[in-house]
Amino acid sequence: MQGLAKFLEEGGTLMFVNLAVSVIVLAMIIDRLIFFLLKSSVNARAFLEQIRKLVLANNVDRAVKLCSATSAPVAQVAK
């Protein structure tokens, strides 16, 4: 741990800026990963098959409502 502190001190001010930006980027990556893992919990194939059946049955309004009711990214693309 002392080696890391010494490395940061020798690097100057920009090393602290670099460290801060790295921490922020890592936090953003973790946030997006959690967001997409939780939001994409819907089975995309089954969902799109259901949308296809509704559209083929001429129930476009119901298909749009189903897409609006689902918060998964695949629903927003299908909408």
C-alpha positions as CSV (number, residue, x, y, z in Angstrom):
1,M,0.0,0.0,0.0
2,Q,2.9,2.3,0.7
3,G,4.2,1.7,-2.9
4,L,0.9,2.9,-4.3
5,A,1.0,6.1,-2.1
6,K,4.6,6.7,-3.2
7,F,3.7,6.2,-6.9
8,L,0.8,8.7,-6.6
9,E,3.0,11.3,-4.9
10,E,5.8,11.0,-7.5
11,G,3.3,11.2,-10.3
12,G,2.1,14.6,-9.2
13,T,-1.3,16.3,-9.3
14,L,-2.3,14.6,-12.6
15,M,-2.1,11.2,-10.9
16,F,-4.8,12.2,-8.4
17,V,-6.9,13.5,-11.3
18,N,-6.4,10.2,-13.1
19,L,-7.3,8.2,-10.0
20,A,-10.5,10.2,-9.5
21,V,-11.6,9.9,-13.1
22,S,-10.8,6.1,-13.0
23,V,-13.0,5.7,-9.9
24,I,-15.9,7.7,-11.5
25,V,-15.7,5.6,-14.7
26,L,-15.6,2.4,-12.7
27,A,-18.7,3.5,-10.8
28,M,-20.5,4.3,-14.1
29,I,-19.6,0.9,-15.6
30,I,-21.0,-0.9,-12.5
31,D,-24.1,1.2,-12.6
32,R,-24.8,0.4,-16.2
33,L,-24.1,-3.3,-15.7
34,I,-26.6,-3.5,-12.8
35,F,-29.1,-1.5,-14.8
36,F,-29.0,-3.7,-17.8
37,L,-28.9,-6.9,-15.8
38,L,-32.0,-6.0,-13.9
39,K,-33.9,-4.4,-16.8
40,S,-33.2,-7.2,-19.3
41,S,-34.7,-9.9,-17.2
42,V,-37.5,-10.5,-19.7
43,N,-37.1,-13.4,-22.2
44,A,-36.6,-11.5,-25.4
45,R,-37.5,-14.4,-27.8
46,A,-40.8,-15.1,-26.0
47,F,-41.6,-11.4,-25.8
48,L,-41.0,-10.7,-29.5
49,E,-43.0,-13.8,-30.4
50,Q,-45.9,-12.5,-28.4
51,I,-45.6,-9.1,-30.1
52,R,-45.5,-10.8,-33.5
53,K,-48.6,-12.8,-32.7
54,L,-50.5,-9.6,-31.7
55,V,-49.4,-7.8,-34.8
56,L,-50.3,-10.7,-37.1
57,A,-53.7,-10.8,-35.4
58,N,-54.1,-7.1,-36.2
59,N,-54.0,-6.1,-32.5
60,V,-51.3,-3.4,-33.0
61,D,-52.8,-1.2,-30.2
62,R,-52.5,-4.1,-27.7
63,A,-48.9,-4.8,-28.9
64,V,-48.0,-1.1,-28.3
65,K,-49.6,-1.2,-24.8
66,L,-47.6,-4.4,-24.0
67,C,-44.4,-2.7,-25.1
68,S,-45.2,0.4,-23.0
69,A,-46.0,-1.7,-19.9
70,T,-42.6,-3.5,-20.1
71,S,-39.5,-1.6,-19.0
72,A,-37.0,-3.9,-20.8
73,P,-34.9,-2.4,-23.5
74,V,-36.2,-4.9,-26.1
75,A,-39.7,-3.6,-25.5
76,Q,-38.7,-0.1,-26.2
77,V,-37.0,-1.1,-29.4
78,A,-40.0,-3.2,-30.5
79,K,-42.3,-0.3,-29.8
